[in-house]
Amino acid sequence: MNTNDEILFTKDVMKILRYGAMSAFIQFWQDKENGFPQPFRIGRRHTWYREDVEAWLEKQRELANSH
């Protein structure tokens, strides 16, 4: 990653994945079986790189289309 990568906060990722409930989203990303990228912290906030979230979504699309 480089310093130009866009950083997403929890609410941003929830919106992309269409999660309405914070508790459901936390349970989702903490479940290692999902393979969802783990967040890193900036201060007290959980953050993700947009590139990692989009790559995970693309992988899910490919898996869905291969069945």
Secondary structure, DSSP 8 states (H G I E B T S, - for coil): --TTS-EEEHHHHHHHHT---HHHHHHHHH-GGG-----EEETTEEEEEHHHHHHHHHHHHHHHHT-
